[in-house]
Amino acid sequence: MARYHNLRVYHLALAQISDVARLTPRFADLGNQMRRAAISVISNLAEGAGRGSDPDFIRFIRIARGSNDELAAQLAISKALGQDVDVLAQRNNDIGRMLSGLIRSLSAA
């Protein structure tokens, strides 16, 4: 099991939090939910890695992927409201692919 802070996806998720925080002052409830979803991605990576077993880590990565998907939906809402979120949406998509790859990799081990 990899330490979470050595994972590239961890660093992308950390950058995602910063981007979401800069975007969300324009929104009230939606902004709060977006920040919570972005924070959940990185928090679940850390918690899962700390559980000490690959099956537990995989379970928490799946939760992180769900939070990342939630943020993707919220970014789509933001775009529909006229915000330029294309760069953030691409990073979110990259994170989702990396989380799925990490699940596959740990499941095969």
Biotite code that builds the C-alpha atoms (Angstrom):
import biotite.structure as struc

atoms = struc.array([
    struc.Atom([0.000, 0.000, 0.000], chain_id="A", res_id=1, res_name="MET", atom_name="CA", element="C"),
    struc.Atom([1.424, 3.357, -1.041], chain_id="A", res_id=2, res_name="ALA", atom_name="CA", element="C"),
    struc.Atom([1.670, 6.194, 1.414], chain_id="A", res_id=3, res_name="ARG", atom_name="CA", element="C"),
    struc.Atom([-0.900, 8.717, 0.328], chain_id="A", res_id=4, res_name="TYR", atom_name="CA", element="C"),
    struc.Atom([1.435, 11.730, 0.253], chain_id="A", res_id=5, res_name="HIS", atom_name="CA", element="C"),
    struc.Atom([3.651, 9.918, -2.272], chain_id="A", res_id=6, res_name="ASN", atom_name="CA", element="C"),
    struc.Atom([0.762, 9.514, -4.714], chain_id="A", res_id=7, res_name="LEU", atom_name="CA", element="C"),
    struc.Atom([0.495, 11.901, -7.663], chain_id="A", res_id=8, res_name="ARG", atom_name="CA", element="C"),
    struc.Atom([-3.294, 11.836, -7.324], chain_id="A", res_id=9, res_name="VAL", atom_name="CA", element="C"),
    struc.Atom([-2.945, 13.197, -3.779], chain_id="A", res_id=10, res_name="TYR", atom_name="CA", element="C"),
    struc.Atom([-1.089, 16.257, -5.066], chain_id="A", res_id=11, res_name="HIS", atom_name="CA", element="C"),
    struc.Atom([-3.598, 16.821, -7.865], chain_id="A", res_id=12, res_name="LEU", atom_name="CA", element="C"),
    struc.Atom([-6.454, 16.551, -5.360], chain_id="A", res_id=13, res_name="ALA", atom_name="CA", element="C"),
    struc.Atom([-4.695, 19.061, -3.110], chain_id="A", res_id=14, res_name="LEU", atom_name="CA", element="C"),
    struc.Atom([-4.409, 21.502, -6.026], chain_id="A", res_id=15, res_name="ALA", atom_name="CA", element="C"),
    struc.Atom([-8.079, 20.847, -6.810], chain_id="A", res_id=16, res_name="GLN", atom_name="CA", element="C"),
    struc.Atom([-9.033, 22.037, -3.318], chain_id="A", res_id=17, res_name="ILE", atom_name="CA", element="C"),
    struc.Atom([-7.200, 25.323, -3.908], chain_id="A", res_id=18, res_name="SER", atom_name="CA", element="C"),
    struc.Atom([-8.891, 25.823, -7.273], chain_id="A", res_id=19, res_name="ASP", atom_name="CA", element="C"),
    struc.Atom([-12.324, 25.074, -5.840], chain_id="A", res_id=20, res_name="VAL", atom_name="CA", element="C"),
    struc.Atom([-11.725, 27.462, -2.939], chain_id="A", res_id=21, res_name="ALA", atom_name="CA", element="C"),
    struc.Atom([-10.876, 30.267, -5.398], chain_id="A", res_id=22, res_name="ARG", atom_name="CA", element="C"),
    struc.Atom([-13.978, 29.555, -7.494], chain_id="A", res_id=23, res_name="LEU", atom_name="CA", element="C"),
    struc.Atom([-16.594, 29.084, -4.807], chain_id="A", res_id=24, res_name="THR", atom_name="CA", element="C"),
    struc.Atom([-16.877, 32.509, -3.124], chain_id="A", res_id=25, res_name="PRO", atom_name="CA", element="C"),
    struc.Atom([-19.258, 33.305, -5.991], chain_id="A", res_id=26, res_name="ARG", atom_name="CA", element="C"),
    struc.Atom([-21.685, 30.648, -4.775], chain_id="A", res_id=27, res_name="PHE", atom_name="CA", element="C"),
    struc.Atom([-23.314, 30.119, -1.396], chain_id="A", res_id=28, res_name="ALA", atom_name="CA", element="C"),
    struc.Atom([-24.647, 26.607, -0.808], chain_id="A", res_id=29, res_name="ASP", atom_name="CA", element="C"),
    struc.Atom([-23.174, 25.191, -4.015], chain_id="A", res_id=30, res_name="LEU", atom_name="CA", element="C"),
    struc.Atom([-19.755, 26.570, -3.134], chain_id="A", res_id=31, res_name="GLY", atom_name="CA", element="C"),
    struc.Atom([-19.872, 25.017, 0.315], chain_id="A", res_id=32, res_name="ASN", atom_name="CA", element="C"),
    struc.Atom([-20.836, 21.644, -1.135], chain_id="A", res_id=33, res_name="GLN", atom_name="CA", element="C"),
    struc.Atom([-18.072, 21.870, -3.746], chain_id="A", res_id=34, res_name="MET", atom_name="CA", element="C"),
    struc.Atom([-15.455, 22.592, -1.090], chain_id="A", res_id=35, res_name="ARG", atom_name="CA", element="C"),
    struc.Atom([-16.695, 19.676, 1.008], chain_id="A", res_id=36, res_name="ARG", atom_name="CA", element="C"),
    struc.Atom([-16.562, 17.283, -1.965], chain_id="A", res_id=37, res_name="ALA", atom_name="CA", element="C"),
    struc.Atom([-13.016, 18.390, -2.897], chain_id="A", res_id=38, res_name="ALA", atom_name="CA", element="C"),
    struc.Atom([-11.854, 18.020, 0.709], chain_id="A", res_id=39, res_name="ILE", atom_name="CA", element="C"),
    struc.Atom([-13.477, 14.588, 0.909], chain_id="A", res_id=40, res_name="SER", atom_name="CA", element="C"),
    struc.Atom([-11.345, 13.282, -1.967], chain_id="A", res_id=41, res_name="VAL", atom_name="CA", element="C"),
    struc.Atom([-8.063, 13.960, -0.233], chain_id="A", res_id=42, res_name="ILE", atom_name="CA", element="C"),
    struc.Atom([-9.370, 13.094, 3.235], chain_id="A", res_id=43, res_name="SER", atom_name="CA", element="C"),
    struc.Atom([-10.480, 9.639, 2.099], chain_id="A", res_id=44, res_name="ASN", atom_name="CA", element="C"),
    struc.Atom([-7.118, 8.977, 0.459], chain_id="A", res_id=45, res_name="LEU", atom_name="CA", element="C"),
    struc.Atom([-5.399, 9.778, 3.740], chain_id="A", res_id=46, res_name="ALA", atom_name="CA", element="C"),
    struc.Atom([-7.821, 7.818, 5.905], chain_id="A", res_id=47, res_name="GLU", atom_name="CA", element="C"),
    struc.Atom([-7.767, 4.775, 3.638], chain_id="A", res_id=48, res_name="GLY", atom_name="CA", element="C"),
    struc.Atom([-3.984, 4.701, 3.512], chain_id="A", res_id=49, res_name="ALA", atom_name="CA", element="C"),
    struc.Atom([-3.902, 4.874, 7.290], chain_id="A", res_id=50, res_name="GLY", atom_name="CA", element="C"),
    struc.Atom([-6.091, 1.794, 7.665], chain_id="A", res_id=51, res_name="ARG", atom_name="CA", element="C"),
    struc.Atom([-3.120, -0.449, 6.950], chain_id="A", res_id=52, res_name="GLY", atom_name="CA", element="C"),
    struc.Atom([-4.531, -2.864, 4.384], chain_id="A", res_id=53, res_name="SER", atom_name="CA", element="C"),
    struc.Atom([-5.075, -2.737, 0.647], chain_id="A", res_id=54, res_name="ASP", atom_name="CA", element="C"),
    struc.Atom([-8.750, -3.813, 0.870], chain_id="A", res_id=55, res_name="PRO", atom_name="CA", element="C"),
    struc.Atom([-9.497, -0.954, 3.286], chain_id="A", res_id=56, res_name="ASP", atom_name="CA", element="C"),
    struc.Atom([-7.505, 1.462, 1.155], chain_id="A", res_id=57, res_name="PHE", atom_name="CA", element="C"),
    struc.Atom([-9.456, 0.400, -1.946], chain_id="A", res_id=58, res_name="ILE", atom_name="CA", element="C"),
    struc.Atom([-12.748, 0.981, -0.121], chain_id="A", res_id=59, res_name="ARG", atom_name="CA", element="C"),
    struc.Atom([-11.722, 4.531, 0.792], chain_id="A", res_id=60, res_name="PHE", atom_name="CA", element="C"),
    struc.Atom([-10.404, 5.234, -2.713], chain_id="A", res_id=61, res_name="ILE", atom_name="CA", element="C"),
    struc.Atom([-13.854, 4.280, -4.005], chain_id="A", res_id=62, res_name="ARG", atom_name="CA", element="C"),
    struc.Atom([-15.393, 6.779, -1.588], chain_id="A", res_id=63, res_name="ILE", atom_name="CA", element="C"),
    struc.Atom([-12.884, 9.391, -2.792], chain_id="A", res_id=64, res_name="ALA", atom_name="CA", element="C"),
    struc.Atom([-13.858, 8.620, -6.391], chain_id="A", res_id=65, res_name="ARG", atom_name="CA", element="C"),
    struc.Atom([-17.529, 9.132, -5.483], chain_id="A", res_id=66, res_name="GLY", atom_name="CA", element="C"),
    struc.Atom([-16.721, 12.515, -3.954], chain_id="A", res_id=67, res_name="SER", atom_name="CA", element="C"),
    struc.Atom([-14.730, 13.411, -7.051], chain_id="A", res_id=68, res_name="ASN", atom_name="CA", element="C"),
    struc.Atom([-17.720, 12.462, -9.224], chain_id="A", res_id=69, res_name="ASP", atom_name="CA", element="C"),
    struc.Atom([-19.950, 14.606, -7.001], chain_id="A", res_id=70, res_name="GLU", atom_name="CA", element="C"),
    struc.Atom([-17.606, 17.533, -7.594], chain_id="A", res_id=71, res_name="LEU", atom_name="CA", element="C"),
    struc.Atom([-17.753, 16.852, -11.356], chain_id="A", res_id=72, res_name="ALA", atom_name="CA", element="C"),
    struc.Atom([-21.534, 17.262, -11.240], chain_id="A", res_id=73, res_name="ALA", atom_name="CA", element="C"),
    struc.Atom([-21.190, 20.485, -9.263], chain_id="A", res_id=74, res_name="GLN", atom_name="CA", element="C"),
    struc.Atom([-18.668, 21.789, -11.786], chain_id="A", res_id=75, res_name="LEU", atom_name="CA", element="C"),
    struc.Atom([-21.201, 21.055, -14.538], chain_id="A", res_id=76, res_name="ALA", atom_name="CA", element="C"),
    struc.Atom([-23.745, 23.127, -12.599], chain_id="A", res_id=77, res_name="ILE", atom_name="CA", element="C"),
    struc.Atom([-21.191, 25.926, -12.245], chain_id="A", res_id=78, res_name="SER", atom_name="CA", element="C"),
    struc.Atom([-20.555, 25.847, -15.990], chain_id="A", res_id=79, res_name="LYS", atom_name="CA", element="C"),
    struc.Atom([-24.298, 25.998, -16.645], chain_id="A", res_id=80, res_name="ALA", atom_name="CA", element="C"),
    struc.Atom([-24.364, 29.097, -14.434], chain_id="A", res_id=81, res_name="LEU", atom_name="CA", element="C"),
    struc.Atom([-21.774, 30.743, -16.665], chain_id="A", res_id=82, res_name="GLY", atom_name="CA", element="C"),
    struc.Atom([-18.536, 30.039, -14.793], chain_id="A", res_id=83, res_name="GLN", atom_name="CA", element="C"),
    struc.Atom([-15.353, 29.114, -16.666], chain_id="A", res_id=84, res_name="ASP", atom_name="CA", element="C"),
    struc.Atom([-14.487, 25.804, -15.031], chain_id="A", res_id=85, res_name="VAL", atom_name="CA", element="C"),
    struc.Atom([-12.921, 23.979, -17.983], chain_id="A", res_id=86, res_name="ASP", atom_name="CA", element="C"),
    struc.Atom([-9.424, 23.717, -16.476], chain_id="A", res_id=87, res_name="VAL", atom_name="CA", element="C"),
    struc.Atom([-10.802, 22.584, -13.132], chain_id="A", res_id=88, res_name="LEU", atom_name="CA", element="C"),
    struc.Atom([-13.129, 20.094, -14.817], chain_id="A", res_id=89, res_name="ALA", atom_name="CA", element="C"),
    struc.Atom([-10.167, 18.606, -16.706], chain_id="A", res_id=90, res_name="GLN", atom_name="CA", element="C"),
    struc.Atom([-8.164, 18.220, -13.488], chain_id="A", res_id=91, res_name="ARG", atom_name="CA", element="C"),
    struc.Atom([-11.200, 16.633, -11.857], chain_id="A", res_id=92, res_name="ASN", atom_name="CA", element="C"),
    struc.Atom([-11.450, 14.182, -14.760], chain_id="A", res_id=93, res_name="ASN", atom_name="CA", element="C"),
    struc.Atom([-7.737, 13.363, -14.451], chain_id="A", res_id=94, res_name="ASP", atom_name="CA", element="C"),
    struc.Atom([-8.143, 12.710, -10.729], chain_id="A", res_id=95, res_name="ILE", atom_name="CA", element="C"),
    struc.Atom([-11.082, 10.397, -11.402], chain_id="A", res_id=96, res_name="GLY", atom_name="CA", element="C"),
    struc.Atom([-9.058, 8.383, -13.915], chain_id="A", res_id=97, res_name="ARG", atom_name="CA", element="C"),
    struc.Atom([-6.121, 8.167, -11.515], chain_id="A", res_id=98, res_name="MET", atom_name="CA", element="C"),
    struc.Atom([-8.332, 6.991, -8.659], chain_id="A", res_id=99, res_name="LEU", atom_name="CA", element="C"),
    struc.Atom([-9.808, 4.285, -10.889], chain_id="A", res_id=100, res_name="SER", atom_name="CA", element="C"),
    struc.Atom([-6.307, 3.241, -11.967], chain_id="A", res_id=101, res_name="GLY", atom_name="CA", element="C"),
    struc.Atom([-5.174, 3.058, -8.355], chain_id="A", res_id=102, res_name="LEU", atom_name="CA", element="C"),
    struc.Atom([-8.128, 0.819, -7.517], chain_id="A", res_id=103, res_name="ILE", atom_name="CA", element="C"),
    struc.Atom([-7.270, -1.472, -10.430], chain_id="A", res_id=104, res_name="ARG", atom_name="CA", element="C"),
    struc.Atom([-3.615, -1.563, -9.447], chain_id="A", res_id=105, res_name="SER", atom_name="CA", element="C"),
    struc.Atom([-4.279, -2.408, -5.799], chain_id="A", res_id=106, res_name="LEU", atom_name="CA", element="C"),
    struc.Atom([-6.947, -4.967, -6.733], chain_id="A", res_id=107, res_name="SER", atom_name="CA", element="C"),
    struc.Atom([-4.500, -6.795, -8.997], chain_id="A", res_id=108, res_name="ALA", atom_name="CA", element="C"),
    struc.Atom([-1.797, -7.001, -6.317], chain_id="A", res_id=109, res_name="ALA", atom_name="CA", element="C"),
])
